[in-house]
Amino acid sequence: MKDKHFETMAIHAGGGRKPDNSLNDPIFLTSAFTFDSLDKAAAAFAFETEDYVYTRGNNPTLRVLEERMAALEGGGGAVAFASGMAAISSVLLSLLKPGDEIITHRMLYGSSQDFIKNTLPQYGISSRLLNLTDLLSLESGITKRTKVIYFETPANPSLEIIDTRAVCSIAAARGIKVVVDNTFATPYFQRPLDLGAHVVVHSATKYISGHGDVIAGIAVAKDVDYVQQLKFGYLCEFGGVMSPFTAWLLLRGIKTLALRMREHQANAMAVACYLKEHPRVGKVYYPGLPDFPGHALAAAQMSGFGAIISFEIKGSLEQSKALVNSLKLFTRAVSLGDCESLVQHPFAMTHRGYTPEEVEEAGLSPGLIRLSVGLEHKEDLIADLDQALGRM
Ligand SMILES: Cc1ncc(COP(=O)(O)O)c(C=O)c1O
């Protein structure tokens, strides 16, 4: 299946023959699996067979999802988790031990930043937040203790683009593992494993689901031994396992991932171009805009620019709040990647943990507005922004 196009793999990759000639993969809502004999059970426990034992370890619906995601990301295997944060925290704890250090990009999804900055130190793991768009700053920031480099590209919510191939080659020369959060781009627009990353993590809650009805996470790696270790040494022990029903909904969502991403992006480009021209709008952060600082790099390492836009207005924080409040079609909500267009204020909501100094150092405004451009008609989305900006 790996030689097939993305759209084909999104529908067919993973799994084997389905029971009772079912077209779709069934949902195996069972905690445990039965054995004809104790010998068969012992063989399964010893990993001598692929028989299922218990859904916290594996389940046929989860396995199809893991195989499909591995195919789409170009990995050797994948592990499904109960949430993006379960995937991120398990992956990081699997690669770090007391005394180690992790380097991350200065702008990350708020809970990831919180976990790295405030939780990992409780286990003797220190962190350093750097500007990873500056490779010299990365190189000079690496120490003997650095074991992992972690970033999102595009970053949430600054949309900065990190040169994944360059970071991976710096890391590989020093035996450091690179973990990339691919939530914004999805494997349809970018495959970090092909650029040298060790692990890709996802909040599958977002575009992978596409319908805003689950909380889910996935980690994918080329190294199958690492995937086994992550599954049976961390997922199984920490217990942040995905429900088979969630996996089934994700499999349904993934079938249309390519179509959705193309349409999301076309809408986002139209919205970004509209915002760019509006006299009341200040900076527009969207990698698809030719004058965006990361545009050339995004064009080189991605096959599309995604559909998250951040922007600032020429006005006060209060005016930016009023603008968000006066939107009618864009829904005020966290999350992203749904059919519905969503709007939020990251530094008042998902990224509250950032200090005003950190926000300023990243060159962002506390009134930054983040849009997740959905699948409604672009003219309706632009009309909504137009009426809200017109009230300013
Ligand atoms: C880029 C990114 N990574 C990770 C997460 C965490 O994922 P989850 O909410 O599924 O735990 C989010 C959530 O918004 C996110 O935006």
The ligand as an ORCA input file, in Angstrom:
! r2SCAN-3c Opt
* xyz 0 1
  C      -0.513     21.828     18.012
  C      -1.200     21.059     19.100
  N      -0.575     20.001     19.635
  C      -1.151     19.278     20.631
  C      -2.385     19.602     21.135
  C      -2.977     18.785     22.245
  O      -3.890     17.861     21.734
  P      -5.153     17.272     22.545
  O      -6.037     18.445     22.864
  O      -5.755     16.307     21.572
  O      -4.624     16.636     23.764
  C      -3.077     20.679     20.581
  C      -4.425     21.038     21.097
  O      -4.962     22.058     20.778
  C      -2.466     21.447     19.554
  O      -3.070     22.508     19.010
*
